[in-house]
Amino acid sequence: MSTGYTLDGFPSMGAWTTWALGTENEDLPSYVAISDPRGTPQSSVNNWGPGFLPAAYQGTEFNAVKPLRNMEVPAGVGIEEDRETRRFLRELNQEHREGFPGDTDLAARISSYELAARMQLSVPEVTDLSTESAATLREYGADDSSNPLKAQFANNCILARRLLEKGVRFVQLFNGAYQTGGEGVSNWDGHKHILDQYSKHGPVLDQPCAALLRDLKRRGMLEKTLVLWVTEFGRMPTFQKGASGRDHNPDGFTAWMMGAGVKAPYTYGATDEFSYRSVDKVSTVYDLHATVLHLLGLDHTKLTYYHNGFERRLTDVHGHVIREVCEREV
């Protein structure tokens, strides 16, 4: 779902998007992955990795609970001294870069260090949620002391909105963490005890997500923000043998889009009467990716990158734009 491939080593959708469209804020990463404070999602950093694209297009991972560290200017260093030091370092880096033309890894490393220096001012500001009103915190559920997990996710949702306001091109917001060696309350993979797990997950996800959508709409941001809500599979309509949960169902599950260029209200496709298999207007992940890129103003057949003898793309050799879900031609 994140890369278009089941194998490691391919660029994430965010990496493709930021490589194609660039950034609108030079002081923040163009691509941010807001992870669950409890741990990384399934497949970990592959969800926001650059694959074979230049390393500069990897997503930067942080969240509202554990923001990036070492963002403070060192004690005893004045603002002017810090600025001049960075200016001198930039000149040295530029001279070093010119000595190794075509070295994208070197260029990406220098670029990341320069961005990190600028982020000393920008990140503490954008992650400081104390400037949000009490009404906003209450709407998202960020002040819910009875459910700390919901409060954490709510803070991440507020952070997502703030990053978008600052011009971050692609924000990837995760809910739920993957746990190796068993199921727990942080894992949506409900094979064994789906009722117990989902009764905990639902309240964590529901209010913060709804508040984020309302907030984006209220601020007029949905006109240029595409919201994509996805999972990598659904769940079977029947119980799993010997358990009180349900197995994976890759043959029929839901994704929805909202915002820039999306027709609403509109439903595309349907499963059979058992919610087991897609039977009407069956679509693939490639079709979804092609449609998302189309809504962002990109032709998925032309967004290619030459690697290892192939012109690679997010949709491989597949995918068609689902034009029925598009409100207008982009």
N, C-alpha and C positions, 0 to 999 in steps of 0.2 A: 504493500500500500504506500509506503514511503518512497520507494525507489523504482518500482515497476518490475523488479526481479526478486526471485527467491534466494539468489546467491549474494554473498557479500561482494563489496568492491565497486558498487554502482552508485552514482550520485543520487542524493535525495532530491525530492521535488523542490525543496527550498533552495538547494544549491543550484539546480537548473534555473530556477526563477531569478535568483539574484545575479547569476552569471549573465542572464539575458537582459535584465532590466536595470541592474546597478542599484545604487542606493540613493536615498533622499536626505540622509543625514550622515555627514562625514565624522561625527563624533560618537556614533553608536554603531554596533555591528549591523549590517544590512539584513542579517538572518539570525534570529534568536530562537532557541529551543528552551521552553520553560518546562523543566522536568518536575515530576512529583517529588516532594521533599523526602519521601520514604525510599526512593531508589529509582533506578533507570527503568524504562519500559522494555518490553520484549525486543530483543536484538540490539538493545543499548544504543551506542553512539552511531550505529549504522543508519538510524532514523534521520540523523541530521549531518551525515558525513558527506564529503565532496566527491568520494569515489575517485575517478580518473580526471575530474575537473581540477583546475588549479586549487591548491590548498586554501587559498584566501576565501573560497566560497563555502567552507564548512560553517555550519551553524555554531553560534556561541551559546553554551549551555549555562543557565543560571535560573534561579527562581526567587520568589519574594522572601522565602524563609532563609535560604542560603545564597545571598547575593555574591557576586564576585569579590574575592579577597584582594588585599593589598592595593586598594584604590586611593589610599590617602597619600598626599605628598609627604615625603620623609620629614621627620621632626628636625627643625633647625634649618630647613631649606625654604627660602622666601619664594614668592610667586615669580618675581622677575628672574631670579637665579634659575628657577626650574624651567622657565620659558627659554632662557638663553641656552641652557644645557641641552634641551630638546632640539633647539635650532641647530646647534653645533653637531649633535648626534645625527640629525637628518642629513646634513652635508656629508658626513663620513659615510653614512649608509648609501647615499646616492652615488658617491664615488666608488664604493665597493660593488654596488649593483651594476654599474657601467662596465666593470671588469669581468662580469660573467653574464653577458647578454643571453637571453633565452632560458635562463635558469629560473623556472617558475617557483620552485620550492624556496629559493633564496628570496625572490621578490615577495612571496607570500609571507615569509617569516618577518622580513623587514616591515611589510605592511601591517602585520599583526601587532608588532611592537609599537609602531607609530600610533595605531588605533588605540592600543592599551594606554598610551600616554594621554591621549585626548579623553579617554573614558574615565580618567581620574576625576574629571569634573562632571561628565555627563551621567555616568552610571549612578553615583550616590544620589543625584537629584531625581532620576526617574524611578529609582527603587525606594525612595522615601515616601511611603504611603501615609505618613502622618499628616500630610497636607490635604488628604481627602476629607470631605465633610463627614460628619457622623451619619447623615442620611444616606450617603453613598455606601459607607461601610455596612450599615444596617441592611440596605437593599441587596447587597451581594452576600450577606451572611458572614462578613469578615469579623464581626463582633460577637459571633455565636460561641460563647465560652463552654456551652454544653456539648459541642461537637467540634473539637480541635481540628479534625481532618477536614471538615467542611470549611472552617475558617482559613486553613492553609490554602485550600484550593481557591477559595474566594479571593484571597490576596493575590494568588497567581493570575486570576482572571482580571483583576484590577490592573496588575502589572502589564498584562497583554494589551489592554486598552491604552495605557500610558505609552507603551512602546510604539503602538500604531500612531498615536497622536504625534509622536516625535519623528515619524517618517521611517521607522523600521519597515523594510519591504515585506518580510515574510516572518510571521510569528507562529510557532508550532507549540501548542499547549497540550500537555499530556495529563491525563487523569488515571491514576492507578499505576502501581509499580509491579514489575515482574519479580517473583520470588523463586529462586532455584530450590528444588527439592521438596516442594509441597505448596499447597494452597493456603492463602491467608486473607485477611480482610482487605489487603491492599491489591489483590489480584482479581480481575474481572473474569478469569478463566474458570467458570463455575461448573466443573465436572462432577464434583461430589456433593456439594451442599448449596445449590443455587439460591434457594429461598433465603437462607441465612446470610449468604454473601451479598446478594443484590439488595436485600433490605437495608444493608449498611451502605452500599455503594450509592444507591439512588439518592438519598438525602444529601450526600456529599456533592454529587454532580448537579442536581436539579436547580436549586436556587441560584448558585453562582453563575451557571451557564445562562439561565434566563435573564439574570440581571445584566450580564455582559451584552447580550443581544439588544436588550432594551436601551442600554446606555449608548451603544454604538448608533442605534437608530435616533435616539433623542439628540445626540450631538451632530447629526447629519453625516456621520462617517460611513454609513452603509452604502452611500452613493458611490463610493470609490473603494470600499473594502469588501472583498469576497470572503465569506465565511464558509469553510468546508468542514463538515462534521462527519467523521468516518471511523470505522473499525475495520479490522482485517478479515473478519468473518462473523457470521451470526451463530445462533445456537439451534440445535435440533429441536423440533417440536415434541419429541418424545424423551422420556427419561433415559439416562445412560444405564446400562445393565449393571446391577449391583450397587447403585448409588442413588442419591437424591439430586443429582445434577443432570446436565445435558452436554452432549458432545459438540464438537465444532460442526458448523454448517457453512461450507464455502459456496453452496449452490443457491442460496437465497438469503440475502441480508440487505440492510438499508444503509444508505448514505444520503445526506442532504446538504444542499447548498443554500446560501442566503446572501443577499446583498447585490453588489455591482453586476448588473446584466442578467440576473437570474429571474425567470418568470415565476410569479407568485400570486395567488396560491396555485400550485401545480404538482401533480404526482405523475411520475413516469414509471411504467412497468408494474408488474405484480407477480406474486407467487401463486402456487396452487392453493386449493382450499385448506390444505394442511400446513401451510406456511413452510413447506419443505424445500421446494425447488422453484426457481424463477421460470415462469412459463410465458409471460407477456413482455415484449420489448426487452429481451434479455440483453444485459450489458456486461462489459468486462471492466476490470480496473484500467485497462488501456483506454477504453472509451471515456472513463471518468477523467483520467489524466489529460486526454486530448481536449475534453470539454473545458476543464479548468484552465489550461493554457490558452485556449481560444478566448475565454472570458477575460484573461489578462492581456489580450491583444497579441498573442503569440500563435504561430502556426506550428503545430507539433511535428509536422513532417519536415520543417525547415530548421527547427531548433536542434542542431546536430553538433557533435564534437568528435573530431577524428581521434581514434584511440586504437592502437594495436591492429591496424589494418582495416578498421571499420568506421563508418560514419555513425556513431552511436547517438541514440536519442532516448528520452524518457519512456516513450511508448514502444521501443524496439522497432519491429516492422509491422506493428498492429495499430489498432485504435481508430475510431471515427468520432468526430464531434457529434454529441447528442444535441442537435440544433433545436429540438422541441423544447428543451429546458431553458433556452436562451431567449431573453426578452427582446433582444435586438441583435443585429449583426454588429460585431466589434470591428 
